[in-house]
Amino acid sequence: MGEPIAIRILKRFIMDWAIEKGYQSPIEQKKQKKYKVAVIGAGPAGLAAGYYLNQKGYKVAVFESLPVVGGMLTVGIPEHRLPKKTLNFDIEHIIKSGVAIKTNKALGKDFSIDDLFKEGYRAIFIAIGAHKSMKLNIPGEDANGVIHALDLLKTVNLGKKAELGENVGIVGGGNAAIDAARVAIRSKNCKKVTVLYRRTRKEMPAFEEEIDHATEEGIDIQFLVTPIKILTEKGKVIGVECIRMKLGNLDESGRRRPIPIKGSEFTLELDTLIPAIGERPDISFLTDKDNLKTSKWDTIDVDDETLLTDREGVFAGGDVVTGPRTVVEAIAAGKLAAESIEKYLSGKSLAREYKLSRPSSYVEPVELTEEEIEKAERPKMPKLPPRARKKNFKEVELGLSEEKAIKEARRCLRCELKTKDGKKAIGREK
């Protein structure tokens, strides 16, 4: 039966189908509990925590510093990857379930942690993400024409005009770098985009398929290159001086350390340079009164098992704790926070319980013909052709047709056979 089932693609099909059919998940109203919970940050971690706490019966208010809901999902991921219609479908469901969301409310500016406790909130979950761009720390970085990747993505996602030149350079190899490059190439003014990455493609942290999409769209990725000086004229970017690198021994990240090659300097002409070398949380709101311990990376220290900080009743999770990670990991942190907060407010031990989760229901097996078995293979995600992506933000990954989704699902090797009914069906239990 070959490769693993394309679970992510199948989940995508189910959601596309649900939106098309106008399906709405039933909202169960649990008996209201007396305690209020505050969530700071309406990104994936905060929304997940708010939703699951609301499902448990707690009155939840989510405070968001931005004018929009969704955090990085809304302002950090371009629409050609995550259409607003799809994202809003989930956000609207969370709001309809009873979660109150207050936008334009920033921690440290509009309220403090102490304020929330005084207002009667018995537990607080901090999920402000990692929205502070890291600097290159090279000469010329403050010149006109240097735009950090998150600033570019936020500008475009909020429907504002991004000022980009014809020749754009991106520094970095992560998802933010590739997203910025693919947004830049869609700009009306932009004619050429060059990504500068100090290691090889093998070490790039960006998703493999996103790198493929970028090269399909004509983006030039130069490997083993790093900038050492931004060239300017009258305060405006006119280029960048780079040096070529070679890979040495493994560093603390588990990747081979890039080492400059003496005498290999060269220059590139650019109108705009976009650093995308990483993000970290902005914890400038914290004061000694907050009693929250932080790390040298500006992340909030928590108990990894419970997400409890060293302050009573205050939990934290998502990128503000781990640094930039995936959306899935942020949602998982929000779900864990909801479980820990419920235990905390119920006076129970916060210790996590680990249980093996198996399918709960048995499905009658699908009979496959010999021909179907021989031809069964993992499908490739259908994509918009590169020529149809030019200068627009149409979704690139199109999703499976119903026929192909069903065909792929039929390749499943039946883990629900571990259920009681499944064991009976195959004669292992009477």
ZADRENDO-141673 format. One record per residue (C-alpha): x, y, z; residue number from 1. Coordinates in Angstrom, 2 decimals, always signed. Each point is the difference from the previous one (the first is absolute). Layout:
R | x | y | z | i
R | X | Y | Z | NUM
...
//
This chain:
R | x | y | z | i
R | +0.00 | +0.00 | +0.00 | 1
R | +3.08 | +2.22 | -0.18 | 2
R | +0.33 | +3.40 | +1.66 | 3
R | -1.82 | +1.23 | +3.14 | 4
R | -3.57 | +1.27 | -0.31 | 5
R | -0.14 | +3.71 | -0.90 | 6
R | -1.80 | +0.91 | +3.22 | 7
R | +0.60 | +3.76 | -0.23 | 8
R | -1.34 | +0.11 | -3.56 | 9
R | -3.06 | -2.05 | +1.00 | 10
R | -0.72 | +2.32 | +2.94 | 11
R | +0.27 | +2.91 | -2.42 | 12
R | -2.56 | -1.66 | -2.28 | 13
R | -2.44 | -0.52 | +2.89 | 14
R | +0.21 | +3.66 | +1.03 | 15
R | -0.38 | +1.21 | -3.61 | 16
R | -3.03 | -2.26 | -0.34 | 17
R | -1.50 | +1.27 | +3.27 | 18
R | +0.41 | +3.66 | -0.99 | 19
R | -1.46 | -0.65 | -3.46 | 20
R | -3.03 | -1.79 | +1.50 | 21
R | -0.50 | +2.67 | +2.66 | 22
R | +0.57 | -2.50 | +2.80 | 23
R | +0.16 | +1.37 | +3.53 | 24
R | +1.39 | -2.03 | +2.89 | 25
R | -2.57 | -0.35 | +2.79 | 26
R | +0.77 | +2.24 | +2.97 | 27
R | -0.52 | -1.68 | +3.33 | 28
R | -0.87 | +2.41 | +2.78 | 29
R | +1.48 | -1.32 | +3.21 | 30
R | -1.29 | +1.10 | +3.39 | 31
R | +1.65 | +3.34 | +0.79 | 32
R | +2.66 | -0.13 | +2.69 | 33
R | +0.55 | +2.88 | +2.39 | 34
R | +3.59 | +0.84 | -0.87 | 35
R | +1.16 | +2.36 | -2.75 | 36
R | +3.16 | -0.61 | -2.04 | 37
R | +2.00 | +2.58 | -1.96 | 38
R | +1.98 | -0.97 | -3.10 | 39
R | +2.56 | +2.50 | -1.31 | 40
R | +0.52 | -0.44 | -3.74 | 41
R | -2.48 | -1.07 | -2.68 | 42
R | +2.42 | -2.09 | -2.04 | 43
R | -0.23 | -3.79 | -0.40 | 44
R | +1.05 | -0.77 | +3.61 | 45
R | -2.30 | +2.61 | +1.54 | 46
R | -3.00 | -0.88 | -2.16 | 47
R | +0.42 | -3.71 | +0.71 | 48
R | +0.23 | +0.61 | +3.74 | 49
R | -3.01 | +2.31 | -0.06 | 50
R | -2.08 | -2.48 | -1.99 | 51
R | +0.76 | -3.03 | +2.20 | 52
R | -0.44 | +1.95 | +3.25 | 53
R | -3.35 | +1.25 | -1.28 | 54
R | -0.99 | -3.58 | -0.82 | 55
R | +0.78 | -0.89 | +3.61 | 56
R | -2.44 | +2.68 | +1.22 | 57
R | +2.35 | +2.87 | +0.87 | 58
R | -0.74 | +3.59 | -0.97 | 59
R | +2.95 | +0.99 | -2.20 | 60
R | +1.19 | +3.38 | -1.24 | 61
R | +2.82 | +0.16 | -2.55 | 62
R | +2.01 | +3.24 | -0.19 | 63
R | +1.76 | +0.73 | -3.31 | 64
R | +2.41 | +2.89 | -0.69 | 65
R | -0.65 | +0.00 | -3.76 | 66
R | -3.18 | +1.34 | -1.66 | 67
R | -0.68 | -3.49 | -1.41 | 68
R | -0.41 | -3.49 | +1.44 | 69
R | +2.26 | -2.93 | -0.87 | 70
R | +3.52 | +1.13 | +0.85 | 71
R | +2.59 | -1.38 | -2.41 | 72
R | -2.72 | -1.93 | -1.82 | 73
R | -1.51 | +3.32 | -1.07 | 74
R | +2.99 | +2.34 | -0.32 | 75
R | +2.91 | -2.41 | -0.51 | 76
R | -1.17 | -2.55 | -2.56 | 77
R | -0.73 | +1.27 | -3.54 | 78
R | -3.41 | -0.56 | -1.55 | 79
R | +1.42 | -2.20 | -2.78 | 80
R | +0.77 | -2.51 | +2.79 | 81
R | -2.90 | +0.64 | +2.39 | 82
R | -3.06 | +1.70 | -1.53 | 83
R | -1.84 | +2.36 | +2.34 | 84
R | -3.29 | -1.77 | -0.74 | 85
R | +1.37 | -3.27 | +1.37 | 86
R | +1.54 | +1.64 | +3.07 | 87
R | -3.12 | +2.04 | +0.77 | 88
R | -2.12 | -3.17 | -0.10 | 89
R | +1.87 | -1.28 | +3.08 | 90
R | +0.20 | +3.38 | +1.75 | 91
R | -3.74 | +0.58 | -0.39 | 92
R | -0.72 | -3.43 | +1.47 | 93
R | +2.13 | +0.82 | +3.06 | 94
R | -1.80 | +3.33 | +0.49 | 95
R | -3.44 | -1.61 | -0.45 | 96
R | +0.90 | -2.57 | +2.65 | 97
R | +0.03 | +2.82 | +2.54 | 98
R | +3.61 | +1.21 | +0.17 | 99
R | +0.19 | +3.80 | +0.39 | 100
R | +2.87 | +1.63 | -1.93 | 101
R | +1.15 | +3.56 | +0.67 | 102
R | +2.30 | +1.44 | -2.68 | 103
R | +2.36 | +2.98 | +0.29 | 104
R | +0.72 | -0.93 | +3.61 | 105
R | +3.73 | -0.35 | +0.67 | 106
R | +1.56 | -1.43 | +3.14 | 107
R | +2.19 | +2.62 | +1.66 | 108
R | -1.70 | +2.86 | -1.84 | 109
R | -3.75 | -0.38 | +0.60 | 110
R | +0.07 | -2.34 | +3.00 | 111
R | +2.34 | -1.98 | +2.24 | 112
R | -0.05 | -3.49 | +1.46 | 113
R | -0.90 | +1.52 | +3.37 | 114
R | -2.92 | +1.86 | -1.63 | 115
R | -1.46 | -3.28 | -1.27 | 116
R | +0.16 | -1.62 | +3.42 | 117
R | -1.65 | +3.09 | +1.51 | 118
R | -2.80 | -0.30 | -2.58 | 119
R | -0.81 | -3.46 | +1.32 | 120
R | +1.84 | -2.29 | -2.42 | 121
R | +1.20 | -3.03 | +1.95 | 122
R | +2.47 | -1.30 | -2.58 | 123
R | +1.95 | +1.59 | -2.85 | 124
R | +1.52 | -1.57 | -3.09 | 125
R | +2.68 | +2.02 | -1.81 | 126
R | +0.23 | -0.89 | -3.70 | 127
R | +1.41 | +3.12 | -1.66 | 128
R | +2.16 | -1.88 | -2.52 | 129
R | +3.38 | +1.07 | -1.36 | 130
R | -0.48 | +3.11 | -2.13 | 131
R | +3.31 | +1.81 | +0.50 | 132
R | +2.35 | -0.31 | -2.97 | 133
R | +3.66 | -0.75 | +0.65 | 134
R | +2.57 | +2.36 | -1.49 | 135
R | +2.86 | -0.85 | -2.35 | 136
R | +2.35 | +2.25 | +2.00 | 137
R | +1.94 | +1.11 | -3.05 | 138
R | +0.82 | +3.53 | -1.26 | 139
R | -2.82 | +1.77 | -1.85 | 140
R | -2.87 | -1.89 | +1.60 | 141
R | -1.86 | +3.21 | +0.86 | 142
R | -0.04 | +1.22 | -3.62 | 143
R | -3.16 | +0.85 | -1.90 | 144
R | -0.94 | -3.14 | -1.93 | 145
R | +0.67 | -2.52 | +2.78 | 146
R | -3.30 | -1.62 | +0.97 | 147
R | -0.22 | -2.91 | +2.42 | 148
R | -1.94 | -3.01 | -1.25 | 149
R | -2.71 | +0.15 | +2.67 | 150
R | -0.57 | +3.70 | -0.70 | 151
R | -0.43 | -0.77 | -3.71 | 152
R | -2.35 | -2.92 | +0.64 | 153
R | -2.06 | +1.99 | +2.51 | 154
R | -0.28 | +2.97 | -2.38 | 155
R | -1.22 | -2.15 | -2.88 | 156
R | -2.34 | -2.14 | +2.12 | 157
R | -1.66 | +3.11 | +1.45 | 158
R | -0.74 | +1.20 | -3.53 | 159
R | +2.55 | +2.81 | -0.04 | 160
R | +2.47 | +0.83 | -2.78 | 161
R | +3.56 | -1.27 | +0.43 | 162
R | +2.71 | +2.24 | -1.43 | 163
R | +2.35 | -2.37 | -1.82 | 164
R | +2.54 | +0.64 | -2.73 | 165
R | +0.57 | -1.91 | -3.24 | 166
R | +2.88 | -2.08 | +1.38 | 167
R | -0.69 | -1.56 | +3.40 | 168
R | +2.33 | -2.04 | +2.21 | 169
R | -1.10 | -2.28 | +2.85 | 170
R | +2.37 | -1.18 | +2.74 | 171
R | -0.90 | -3.31 | +1.66 | 172
R | -1.17 | -3.54 | -0.66 | 173
R | -3.07 | -0.50 | +2.17 | 174
R | -3.70 | +0.19 | -0.78 | 175
R | -0.11 | +3.75 | +0.62 | 176
R | +2.78 | +0.50 | -2.55 | 177
R | -1.76 | -2.09 | -2.65 | 178
R | -3.35 | +1.64 | +0.76 | 179
R | +1.57 | +3.45 | -0.34 | 180
R | +1.66 | -0.98 | -3.27 | 181
R | -3.25 | -1.32 | -1.46 | 182
R | -1.88 | +3.11 | +1.13 | 183
R | +2.68 | +2.25 | -1.51 | 184
R | -0.07 | -1.73 | -3.40 | 185
R | -3.76 | +0.66 | -0.08 | 186
R | +0.54 | +3.75 | +0.43 | 187
R | -0.74 | +2.03 | -3.13 | 188
R | +3.34 | +1.85 | +0.21 | 189
R | +2.18 | -3.02 | +0.64 | 190
R | +1.85 | -1.64 | -2.90 | 191
R | +2.57 | -2.17 | +1.77 | 192
R | +0.24 | -1.65 | +3.43 | 193
R | +3.19 | -1.57 | +1.34 | 194
R | +0.12 | -2.01 | +3.23 | 195
R | +3.38 | -0.10 | +1.78 | 196
R | +0.50 | -2.98 | +2.30 | 197
R | +3.22 | -0.82 | +1.85 | 198
R | -0.35 | -3.79 | -0.13 | 199
R | -1.21 | -2.46 | -2.68 | 200
R | -3.53 | -0.97 | -0.92 | 201
R | +0.33 | -3.11 | +2.17 | 202
R | +0.24 | +2.19 | +3.11 | 203
R | -2.80 | +2.43 | -0.90 | 204
R | -2.68 | +0.05 | +2.74 | 205
R | -2.76 | +1.04 | -2.45 | 206
R | -2.54 | -2.61 | -1.09 | 207
R | +1.28 | -1.99 | -2.97 | 208
R | -3.12 | +0.63 | -2.10 | 209
R | +0.21 | +3.76 | +0.63 | 210
R | +3.59 | +0.06 | -1.27 | 211
R | -1.16 | -1.87 | -3.10 | 212
R | -2.82 | +2.51 | -0.54 | 213
R | +2.45 | +2.90 | +0.34 | 214
R | +2.36 | -1.36 | -2.66 | 215
R | -2.99 | -0.74 | -2.29 | 216
R | -0.94 | +3.67 | +0.29 | 217
R | +3.42 | +1.12 | -1.20 | 218
R | +1.60 | +0.87 | +3.33 | 219
R | +3.78 | -0.37 | -0.03 | 220
R | +1.36 | -1.72 | +3.14 | 221
R | +3.74 | +0.42 | +0.51 | 222
R | +1.47 | -2.43 | +2.51 | 223
R | +3.13 | +0.29 | +2.17 | 224
R | -0.20 | +3.79 | -0.10 | 225
R | -0.40 | +2.56 | +2.80 | 226
R | -0.18 | +3.82 | -0.04 | 227
R | +2.75 | +1.95 | +1.78 | 228
R | -0.91 | +3.59 | -0.91 | 229
R | -3.00 | +1.83 | -1.43 | 230
R | +1.08 | +2.45 | -2.68 | 231
R | -1.73 | +3.39 | +0.01 | 232
R | -0.11 | +3.28 | -1.87 | 233
R | -1.56 | +3.06 | +1.63 | 234
R | -1.48 | -2.25 | +2.67 | 235
R | -1.67 | -2.38 | -2.50 | 236
R | +0.84 | -3.65 | -0.67 | 237
R | +1.82 | -0.54 | -3.30 | 238
R | +1.45 | -3.45 | +0.63 | 239
R | +1.53 | -2.44 | +2.41 | 240
R | +3.54 | -1.28 | +0.45 | 241
R | +0.10 | -3.76 | +0.65 | 242
R | +2.55 | -2.67 | +0.73 | 243
R | -0.10 | -3.64 | -1.02 | 244
R | -0.07 | -2.70 | +2.66 | 245
R | +1.05 | -3.60 | +0.49 | 246
R | -1.43 | -2.45 | +2.51 | 247
R | +2.07 | -1.08 | +2.99 | 248
R | -0.79 | -2.19 | +3.01 | 249
R | -3.43 | -0.39 | +1.58 | 250
R | -1.16 | +2.86 | +2.25 | 251
R | -2.50 | +0.03 | +2.89 | 252
R | -2.93 | -0.07 | -2.47 | 253
R | +1.18 | -3.34 | -1.39 | 254
R | +0.88 | +1.57 | -3.35 | 255
R | +3.46 | +0.57 | -1.45 | 256
R | +1.38 | +3.42 | +0.93 | 257
R | +0.45 | +2.45 | -2.93 | 258
R | +3.55 | +1.38 | -0.21 | 259
R | +0.92 | +3.07 | -2.11 | 260
R | +2.39 | -0.60 | -2.89 | 261
R | +2.67 | +2.70 | +0.10 | 262
R | +0.26 | +2.01 | -3.20 | 263
R | -3.36 | -1.15 | -1.42 | 264
R | -1.83 | +3.31 | +0.49 | 265
R | -2.36 | +1.20 | -2.75 | 266
R | -2.82 | +2.52 | -0.39 | 267
R | -3.61 | -0.16 | -1.17 | 268
R | -2.00 | +3.00 | -1.22 | 269
R | -3.27 | +0.34 | +1.93 | 270
R | -2.75 | +2.56 | +0.58 | 271
R | -1.46 | -1.76 | +3.03 | 272
R | +1.50 | -2.36 | +2.58 | 273
R | -2.24 | -2.13 | +2.21 | 274
R | +1.64 | -1.66 | +3.03 | 275
R | -1.78 | -3.19 | +1.06 | 276
R | +2.46 | -1.69 | +2.35 | 277
R | -2.39 | -0.72 | +2.83 | 278
R | -2.39 | +1.43 | +2.56 | 279
R | -0.20 | +0.14 | +3.75 | 280
R | -2.70 | +1.07 | +2.46 | 281
R | -0.37 | +3.68 | +0.85 | 282
R | -0.02 | +0.00 | +3.81 | 283
R | +0.55 | +3.73 | +0.42 | 284
R | -3.31 | +0.11 | +1.89 | 285
R | +1.45 | -1.96 | +2.92 | 286
R | +0.98 | +1.73 | +3.25 | 287
R | +1.40 | -1.33 | +3.26 | 288
R | -3.53 | +0.17 | +1.43 | 289
R | -1.17 | -2.65 | -2.47 | 290
R | +2.20 | -2.64 | +1.68 | 291
R | +0.51 | -1.97 | -3.21 | 292
R | +3.31 | -1.71 | -0.64 | 293
R | +1.38 | +0.28 | -3.54 | 294
R | +2.89 | -1.54 | -1.94 | 295
R | +2.90 | +1.60 | -1.86 | 296
R | -2.07 | -0.51 | -3.19 | 297
R | -2.81 | +2.20 | +1.43 | 298
R | -2.31 | -2.98 | +0.39 | 299
R | -2.11 | -0.51 | +3.13 | 300
R | +1.13 | -2.88 | +2.22 | 301
R | -2.70 | -2.57 | +0.79 | 302
R | -0.34 | -3.53 | +1.27 | 303
R | +0.09 | -1.97 | -3.26 | 304
R | -2.56 | -2.50 | +1.29 | 305
R | -2.62 | +2.52 | +1.14 | 306
R | +0.94 | +3.39 | -1.56 | 307
R | -0.23 | +1.60 | +3.45 | 308
R | +2.36 | +2.95 | +0.51 | 309
R | +1.64 | +0.78 | +3.32 | 310
R | -2.90 | +2.31 | +0.83 | 311
R | -3.14 | -1.47 | +1.52 | 312
R | -2.89 | -0.25 | -2.48 | 313
R | +2.03 | +1.14 | -3.01 | 314
R | +0.66 | -2.42 | -2.86 | 315
R | +1.79 | +0.58 | -3.31 | 316
R | +0.38 | -1.95 | -3.22 | 317
R | +0.62 | +0.05 | -3.73 | 318
R | +2.82 | +2.01 | -1.61 | 319
R | +0.38 | +2.28 | +3.04 | 320
R | +1.34 | -3.10 | +1.81 | 321
R | +1.64 | -2.06 | -2.74 | 322
R | +1.03 | +2.67 | -2.48 | 323
R | -1.33 | -0.27 | -3.59 | 324
R | -1.49 | -3.44 | -0.67 | 325
R | -2.84 | -1.37 | -2.13 | 326
R | -3.67 | +0.93 | +0.21 | 327
R | -0.82 | -3.57 | +1.05 | 328
R | +2.38 | +0.22 | +2.95 | 329
R | -1.56 | +3.32 | +1.07 | 330
R | -3.51 | -1.50 | -0.12 | 331
R | +1.21 | -2.99 | +2.03 | 332
R | +1.39 | +2.39 | +2.62 | 333
R | -3.35 | +1.77 | +0.19 | 334
R | -1.80 | -3.29 | +0.54 | 335
R | +2.47 | -1.03 | +2.71 | 336
R | -0.40 | +3.38 | +1.70 | 337
R | -3.78 | -0.45 | +0.10 | 338
R | +0.42 | -3.39 | +1.68 | 339
R | +2.49 | +1.37 | +2.55 | 340
R | -2.13 | +3.04 | +0.80 | 341
R | -3.08 | -2.16 | +0.58 | 342
R | +1.98 | -2.17 | +2.44 | 343
R | +1.36 | +3.11 | +1.70 | 344
R | -3.44 | +1.58 | +0.44 | 345
R | -1.43 | -3.32 | +1.18 | 346
R | +2.68 | -0.38 | +2.66 | 347
R | +1.38 | -3.17 | -1.61 | 348
R | +3.59 | -1.03 | -0.58 | 349
R | +1.39 | +1.48 | -3.21 | 350
R | +1.97 | -3.17 | -0.78 | 351
R | -0.66 | -1.19 | -3.55 | 352
R | -1.54 | -3.39 | -0.69 | 353
R | +1.30 | -1.84 | -3.02 | 354
R | -2.47 | -2.39 | -1.61 | 355
R | +0.30 | -1.93 | -3.24 | 356
R | -2.65 | +1.31 | -2.37 | 357
R | -1.50 | -2.39 | -2.52 | 358
R | -2.88 | +0.30 | -2.48 | 359
R | -3.33 | -0.24 | +1.82 | 360
R | -2.23 | -1.45 | -2.70 | 361
R | +0.20 | -2.82 | -2.52 | 362
R | -0.66 | +0.53 | -3.71 | 363
R | -0.96 | -2.82 | -2.34 | 364
R | +3.03 | -0.86 | -2.14 | 365
R | +0.26 | +1.09 | -3.62 | 366
R | +0.60 | -2.78 | -2.49 | 367
R | +2.73 | +0.87 | -2.49 | 368
R | +0.50 | -1.75 | -3.32 | 369
R | +3.44 | -1.26 | -0.98 | 370
R | +0.18 | +2.80 | -2.57 | 371
R | -0.80 | +2.65 | +2.64 | 372
R | +2.69 | -1.38 | +2.29 | 373
R | +2.60 | +0.04 | -2.79 | 374
R | -0.87 | +3.58 | -1.01 | 375
R | -0.38 | +1.37 | +3.54 | 376
R | +2.44 | +2.85 | +0.56 | 377
R | +0.18 | +3.13 | +2.11 | 378
R | -1.44 | +2.95 | -1.96 | 379
R | +1.87 | +3.21 | -0.65 | 380
R | -1.67 | +3.25 | +1.02 | 381
R | -1.46 | +1.70 | -3.10 | 382
R | +1.53 | +3.44 | -0.48 | 383
R | -0.76 | +3.19 | -1.88 | 384
R | +2.42 | +0.20 | -2.96 | 385
R | +2.84 | +2.53 | +0.54 | 386
R | -1.20 | +2.21 | -2.87 | 387
R | -3.41 | +0.33 | +1.72 | 388
R | +1.60 | +1.18 | +3.26 | 389
R | +1.66 | +3.12 | -1.41 | 390
R | -0.82 | +3.27 | +1.79 | 391
R | -2.93 | -1.46 | +1.96 | 392
R | -0.72 | -1.77 | +3.27 | 393
R | -2.12 | -2.86 | -1.31 | 394
R | +0.36 | -3.15 | +2.09 | 395
R | +2.80 | -2.16 | -1.39 | 396
R | -0.86 | -3.39 | +1.52 | 397
R | -3.43 | -0.84 | -1.39 | 398
R | -0.99 | -3.08 | +2.02 | 399
R | -1.15 | -3.45 | -1.12 | 400
R | -3.17 | -0.73 | -1.93 | 401
R | -2.58 | -2.14 | +1.80 | 402
R | +0.88 | -2.95 | -2.23 | 403
R | +3.72 | +0.22 | +0.78 | 404
R | -0.64 | +0.53 | +3.74 | 405
R | -2.14 | -3.13 | +0.20 | 406
R | +2.57 | -1.96 | -1.99 | 407
R | +2.75 | +1.10 | +2.40 | 408
R | -2.09 | -0.80 | +3.09 | 409
R | -0.51 | -3.53 | -1.32 | 410
R | +3.74 | -0.62 | +0.41 | 411
R | -0.37 | +0.17 | +3.78 | 412
R | +1.46 | -3.02 | +1.83 | 413
R | -2.78 | +0.06 | +2.61 | 414
R | +1.34 | +0.96 | +3.42 | 415
R | -3.59 | -0.17 | +1.32 | 416
R | +0.31 | -3.78 | -0.13 | 417
R | +1.37 | +0.40 | +3.54 | 418
R | -3.52 | +0.88 | +1.21 | 419
R | -2.20 | -2.67 | +1.56 | 420
R | -2.23 | -0.18 | -3.09 | 421
R | +3.07 | -0.09 | -2.22 | 422
R | +1.47 | -2.95 | +1.87 | 423
R | -3.30 | -1.84 | -0.31 | 424
R | -0.07 | +0.67 | -3.74 | 425
R | +3.38 | -1.62 | -0.56 | 426
R | -0.68 | -2.87 | +2.40 | 427
R | +2.34 | +1.02 | +2.81 | 428
R | -2.75 | +0.47 | +2.57 | 429
R | -3.35 | -1.72 | +0.49 | 430
//
